[in-house]
Amino acid sequence: MGDLVSNVQVGCQGWNYKDWIAKPGEGGALYPQGTRPAEMLELYARFFRTVEVDSTFYGVPAASTIENWLRRTPPEFTFSLKLPQEITHTHALRRESFALLEEFCERARLFSKRLIAILIQLPPQFDATPENARALQEFLPRLPSELRFSIEFRNPEWMQDDVLDLLDQYGVSLALVEGIWLERAKLWRAAERMKTDFACVRFMGARDLTRFDVVQRAQDENLNSWREVIKRLAARMSNVHVCFSNYYEGHAPASANKLMRLLGQKTIEAKEVEKQPSLF
């Protein structure tokens, strides 16, 4: 176990996976046998302090849905949200997306202090053309300053100093993504020059896995390298938010626990939760 790094919140991308439910005679799953979908978030929150909500990528959540998420998790539990794809993909940050952006941000305010950040995930085809650069320049000023945003580029053309300076100007963090889209060394160099007080780190993987109940491709060496980057970020920022995809190793909870141990953080075994009564 590494030295304790307490201002890094580690979790998963989503919580509602049937493969995370234990099967008779098999170990390694997160949730006890017989867990219903409605029970998953409450159980998840006993293992991790944060989660990335993937469902907001597909639309603005109802206020009642957000209230339910908040009610089912303890007060210190936090959320990050993905901006709807209608904004990032369909309209590519153009003016046609501004009304939906305003609606989404209004809904996001319901999370209050329990909202870590809103992720602006751009597709690989959003390349660095003059038209897209202009769209980005017009979009960033419309982001409410009281909410935190992190932007994920999946096209390497955007990894330029003037783009990073523009993000700094509006207090938008560059999302640091382990994946196939950007060269890791360039991403880490960009991380060293980030001026925001928070960072979002996302661990992705090739989408060639069909089960998510066990690690199928260990990434221990990769995680060890990222640990040093994350520790340097945590040393100069108030908060670093890290979330794992099932596609990174095959079972996001196991990946999250690996990193937590590398950062000296306590992890909870599934068998400990199975015998505990509900706390909230």
RODO-2510 file (C-alpha; in nm, 4 decimals, decimal comma):
residues 280
     n   res          X          Y          Z
     1     m     0,0000     0,0000     0,0000
     2     g     0,1294     0,3469    -0,0862
     3     d     0,1433     0,6619     0,1249
     4     l    -0,2040     0,7994     0,1925
     5     v    -0,3315     1,0494    -0,0641
     6     s    -0,6636     1,1654     0,0778
     7     n    -0,7818     1,4292    -0,1704
     8     v    -0,8213     1,1821    -0,4576
     9     q    -1,1706     1,0399    -0,5008
    10     v    -1,1748     0,7090    -0,6864
    11     g    -1,4811     0,5399    -0,8327
    12     c    -1,6387     0,3873    -1,1420
    13     q    -1,8188     0,5003    -1,4534
    14     g    -2,1699     0,3950    -1,3587
    15     w    -2,3022     0,1535    -1,0973
    16     n    -2,5861    -0,0369    -1,2635
    17     y    -2,4244    -0,3526    -1,4053
    18     k    -2,5765    -0,6975    -1,3658
    19     d    -2,2295    -0,8528    -1,4023
    20     w    -2,1372    -0,6904    -1,0699
    21     i    -2,3897    -0,9115    -0,8888
    22     a    -2,2386    -1,2200    -0,7243
    23     k    -2,3248    -1,5579    -0,8712
    24     p    -2,3483    -1,8786    -0,6650
    25     g    -2,0056    -2,0303    -0,6129
    26     e    -1,8163    -1,7410    -0,7745
    27     g    -1,6176    -1,4652    -0,6061
    28     g    -1,4980    -1,1226    -0,7130
    29     a    -1,8318    -0,9515    -0,7764
    30     l    -1,9316    -0,6281    -0,6016
    31     y    -2,2963    -0,6769    -0,5078
    32     p    -2,4472    -0,9634    -0,3041
    33     q    -2,6554    -1,2293    -0,4745
    34     g    -3,0107    -1,1202    -0,5453
    35     t    -2,9324    -0,7473    -0,5597
    36     r    -3,2012    -0,5549    -0,7492
    37     p    -3,1146    -0,2628    -0,9812
    38     a    -3,2865    -0,0186    -0,7434
    39     e    -3,0497    -0,1276    -0,4646
    40     m    -2,7243    -0,0945    -0,6573
    41     l    -2,6404     0,2724    -0,5984
    42     e    -2,6895     0,2446    -0,2237
    43     l    -2,4609    -0,0599    -0,2140
    44     y    -2,2071     0,0993    -0,4472
    45     a    -2,1775     0,4000    -0,2144
    46     r    -2,0487     0,1748     0,0644
    47     f    -1,7433     0,0891    -0,1450
    48     f    -1,6637     0,4188    -0,3157
    49     r    -1,6988     0,7914    -0,2430
    50     t    -1,7803     0,9026    -0,5958
    51     v    -1,9303     0,7945    -0,9284
    52     e    -1,9466     0,9191    -1,2858
    53     v    -2,3053     0,9197    -1,4104
    54     d    -2,3100     0,7861    -1,7657
    55     s    -2,6865     0,8118    -1,8184
    56     t    -2,6775     1,1928    -1,8428
    57     f    -2,4935     1,1500    -2,1740
    58     y    -2,8284     1,0413    -2,3169
    59     g    -3,0449     1,3173    -2,1743
    60     v    -3,1185     1,5595    -1,8917
    61     p    -3,2152     1,3658    -1,5771
    62     a    -3,5460     1,4421    -1,4089
    63     a    -3,5292     1,6356    -1,0833
    64     s    -3,6928     1,3395    -0,9085
    65     t    -3,4169     1,1104    -1,0369
    66     i    -3,1455     1,3352    -0,8957
    67     e    -3,3277     1,3604    -0,5635
    68     n    -3,3434     0,9813    -0,5526
    69     w    -2,9688     0,9496    -0,6177
    70     l    -2,8929     1,1992    -0,3423
    71     r    -3,1271     1,0279    -0,0994
    72     r    -2,9698     0,6862    -0,1603
    73     t    -2,6136     0,8015    -0,0950
    74     p    -2,4434     0,9531     0,2113
    75     p    -2,3825     1,3301     0,2343
    76     e    -2,0109     1,3011     0,1539
    77     f    -2,0708     1,1000    -0,1647
    78     t    -2,0098     1,2944    -0,4880
    79     f    -2,1127     1,2745    -0,8528
    80     s    -1,9676     1,3751    -1,1868
    81     l    -2,1993     1,4106    -1,4855
    82     k    -2,1520     1,3726    -1,8589
    83     l    -2,2927     1,6510    -2,0708
    84     p    -2,5633     1,5200    -2,3070
    85     q    -2,4422     1,3955    -2,6444
    86     e    -2,6942     1,6248    -2,8137
    87     i    -2,4659     1,9099    -2,7072
    88     t    -2,1263     1,7509    -2,7718
    89     h    -2,1948     1,5209    -3,0647
    90     t    -2,5179     1,6178    -3,2428
    91     h    -2,4663     1,9951    -3,2304
    92     a    -2,0865     1,9905    -3,1731
    93     l    -2,1026     2,2818    -2,9241
    94     r    -2,2805     2,5039    -3,1784
    95     r    -2,5397     2,7649    -3,0826
    96     e    -2,8188     2,5118    -3,1329
    97     s    -2,6981     2,3437    -2,8125
    98     f    -2,7063     2,6509    -2,5881
    99     a    -3,0650     2,6122    -2,4679
   100     l    -3,0071     2,2499    -2,3683
   101     l    -2,6814     2,3478    -2,1966
   102     e    -2,8703     2,6009    -1,9858
   103     e    -3,1370     2,3439    -1,8984
   104     f    -2,8779     2,0828    -1,8047
   105     c    -2,6799     2,3213    -1,5852
   106     e    -2,9954     2,4292    -1,4048
   107     r    -3,0699     2,0649    -1,3269
   108     a    -2,7080     1,9980    -1,2267
   109     r    -2,7326     2,2681    -0,9596
   110     l    -2,9603     2,0330    -0,7638
   111     f    -2,6474     1,8383    -0,6665
   112     s    -2,5100     2,1471    -0,4902
   113     k    -2,1715     2,0712    -0,3279
   114     r    -2,2006     1,7043    -0,4153
   115     l    -2,1267     1,7734    -0,7811
   116     i    -1,7577     1,7232    -0,8603
   117     a    -1,7603     1,8252    -1,2266
   118     i    -1,9455     1,8100    -1,5559
   119     l    -1,7612     1,6283    -1,8329
   120     i    -1,7674     1,7709    -2,1853
   121     q    -1,6750     1,4599    -2,3839
   122     l    -1,6029     1,5428    -2,7468
   123     p    -1,5877     1,2762    -3,0203
   124     p    -1,2755     1,1983    -3,2296
   125     q    -1,4387     1,3572    -3,5341
   126     f    -1,4467     1,6923    -3,3532
   127     d    -1,1186     1,7973    -3,5125
   128     a    -0,9337     2,1261    -3,4804
   129     t    -1,0857     2,3068    -3,7775
   130     p    -1,1363     2,6843    -3,7679
   131     e    -1,5117     2,6229    -3,7460
   132     n    -1,4806     2,3927    -3,4452
   133     a    -1,2294     2,6244    -3,2790
   134     r    -1,4760     2,9106    -3,3159
   135     a    -1,7540     2,6930    -3,1732
   136     l    -1,5373     2,6097    -2,8720
   137     q    -1,4523     2,9770    -2,8189
   138     e    -1,8212     3,0689    -2,8222
   139     f    -1,9234     2,7748    -2,6036
   140     l    -1,6809     2,8116    -2,3130
   141     p    -1,8039     3,1583    -2,1998
   142     r    -2,1547     3,0137    -2,1633
   143     l    -2,0450     2,7700    -1,8926
   144     p    -2,1672     2,8888    -1,5494
   145     s    -1,8677     2,9886    -1,3402
   146     e    -2,0091     2,8341    -1,0214
   147     l    -2,0042     2,4858    -1,1789
   148     r    -1,6870     2,2941    -1,2577
   149     f    -1,6286     2,1575    -1,6068
   150     s    -1,3732     1,9206    -1,7531
   151     i    -1,3311     1,8769    -2,1287
   152     e    -1,2197     1,5566    -2,2971
   153     f    -1,0636     1,5786    -2,6409
   154     r    -1,0398     1,2585    -2,8408
   155     n    -0,8567     1,4197    -3,1293
   156     p    -0,4839     1,4950    -3,0755
   157     e    -0,5027     1,8107    -3,2872
   158     w    -0,6415     1,9943    -2,9823
   159     m    -0,3339     1,9328    -2,7666
   160     q    -0,1871     2,2767    -2,8330
   161     d    -0,0742     2,5473    -2,5936
   162     d    -0,3233     2,8048    -2,7212
   163     v    -0,6112     2,5610    -2,6632
   164     l    -0,4902     2,4822    -2,3118
   165     d    -0,4544     2,8556    -2,2449
   166     l    -0,8158     2,9018    -2,3549
   167     l    -0,9304     2,6344    -2,1090
   168     d    -0,7334     2,8035    -1,8311
   169     q    -0,8996     3,1345    -1,9149
   170     y    -1,2424     2,9880    -1,8377
   171     g    -1,1377     2,7611    -1,5511
   172     v    -1,2106     2,4444    -1,7481
   173     s    -0,9982     2,1425    -1,6641
   174     l    -0,8491     1,9177    -1,9313
   175     a    -0,9805     1,5647    -1,8731
   176     l    -0,6891     1,3231    -1,8531
   177     v    -0,7885     1,0028    -2,0287
   178     e    -0,6100     0,6702    -2,0456
   179     g    -0,7221     0,5445    -2,3839
   180     i    -0,6405     0,5077    -2,7506
   181     w    -0,7059     0,8677    -2,8546
   182     l    -0,4190     1,0743    -2,7161
   183     e    -0,0503     1,0075    -2,6670
   184     r     0,0064     0,9489    -2,2969
   185     a     0,3309     1,1499    -2,2759
   186     k     0,1651     1,4592    -2,4277
   187     l    -0,1299     1,4215    -2,1944
   188     w     0,0961     1,4025    -1,8912
   189     r     0,2885     1,7114    -2,0034
   190     a    -0,0414     1,8951    -2,0363
   191     a    -0,1345     1,7806    -1,6864
   192     e     0,1772     1,9459    -1,5453
   193     r     0,0718     2,2862    -1,6791
   194     m    -0,2958     2,2726    -1,5770
   195     k    -0,3980     2,5721    -1,3666
   196     t    -0,7354     2,4520    -1,2371
   197     d    -0,7776     2,3486    -0,8740
   198     f    -0,9252     2,0120    -0,9703
   199     a    -0,8613     1,7363    -1,2221
   200     c    -1,0628     1,4526    -1,3728
   201     v    -0,8837     1,1323    -1,4704
   202     r    -1,0692     0,8677    -1,6700
   203     f    -0,9484     0,5135    -1,7360
   204     m    -1,0916     0,3668    -2,0564
   205     g    -1,0131     0,0573    -2,2634
   206     a    -1,0783    -0,1250    -2,5886
   207     r    -1,4460    -0,2140    -2,6167
   208     d    -1,3814    -0,5789    -2,6935
   209     l    -1,4942    -0,7300    -2,3623
   210     t    -1,8329    -0,8936    -2,3156
   211     r    -1,8322    -0,9620    -1,9414
   212     f    -1,7567    -0,7273    -1,6524
   213     d    -1,7373    -0,9488    -1,3436
   214     v    -1,3624    -1,0115    -1,3295
   215     v    -1,0305    -0,8563    -1,4377
   216     q    -0,9385    -0,9938    -1,7803
   217     r    -0,6389    -0,7791    -1,8749
   218     a    -0,4328    -0,6634    -1,5806
   219     q    -0,2982    -0,3092    -1,6128
   220     d    -0,0849    -0,2960    -1,2989
   221     e     0,2187    -0,1384    -1,4663
   222     n     0,0005     0,1267    -1,6281
   223     l    -0,1689     0,2024    -1,2959
   224     n     0,1664     0,2400    -1,1231
   225     s     0,2698     0,4997    -1,3815
   226     w    -0,0556     0,6897    -1,3424
   227     r    -0,0243     0,6829    -0,9635
   228     e     0,2746     0,9161    -0,9824
   229     v     0,0902     1,1562    -1,2135
   230     i    -0,2150     1,1546    -0,9863
   231     k    -0,0031     1,2125    -0,6751
   232     r     0,1609     1,5157    -0,8357
   233     l    -0,1797     1,6552    -0,9276
   234     a    -0,3118     1,5946    -0,5757
   235     a    -0,0132     1,7766    -0,4262
   236     r    -0,1172     2,1043    -0,5908
   237     m    -0,4947     2,0680    -0,6301
   238     s    -0,7811     2,0500    -0,3833
   239     n    -0,9448     1,7526    -0,5532
   240     v    -0,8640     1,4860    -0,8111
   241     h    -1,1542     1,2765    -0,9377
   242     v    -1,0707     0,9367    -1,0894
   243     c    -1,3155     0,6962    -1,2494
   244     f    -1,2765     0,3614    -1,4214
   245     s    -1,4572     0,2001    -1,7121
   246     n    -1,5283    -0,1719    -1,7101
   247     y    -1,3378    -0,1845    -2,0381
   248     y    -1,0094    -0,0812    -1,8728
   249     e    -0,9420    -0,4207    -1,7140
   250     g    -1,2777    -0,5973    -1,7274
   251     h    -1,4158    -0,5104    -1,3821
   252     a    -1,4140    -0,1418    -1,2867
   253     p    -1,4544    -0,1955    -0,9092
   254     a    -1,1387    -0,4090    -0,8997
   255     s    -0,9468    -0,1449    -1,0961
   256     a    -1,0671     0,1305    -0,8629
   257     n    -0,9630    -0,0710    -0,5588
   258     k    -0,6177    -0,1284    -0,7058
   259     l    -0,5598     0,2444    -0,7431
   260     m    -0,7030     0,3178    -0,3993
   261     r    -0,4526     0,0780    -0,2447
   262     l    -0,1692     0,2369    -0,4433
   263     l    -0,2767     0,5722    -0,2948
   264     g    -0,2883     0,4325     0,0582
   265     q    -0,6675     0,4485     0,0774
   266     k    -0,8771     0,1913     0,2593
   267     t    -1,0807    -0,0469     0,0453
   268     i    -1,3821    -0,2521     0,1498
   269     e    -1,4296    -0,6165     0,0593
   270     a    -1,7617    -0,7317    -0,0838
   271     k    -1,8089    -0,9818     0,1995
   272     e    -1,7970    -0,6953     0,4517
   273     v    -2,0896    -0,5192     0,2859
   274     e    -2,3021    -0,8288     0,2368
   275     k    -2,3497    -0,8698     0,6119
   276     q    -2,4082    -0,5032     0,6957
   277     p    -2,7558    -0,3544     0,7369
   278     s    -2,8445    -0,0498     0,5300
   279     l    -2,7046     0,2710     0,6789
   280     f    -2,9139     0,5220     0,4808
***
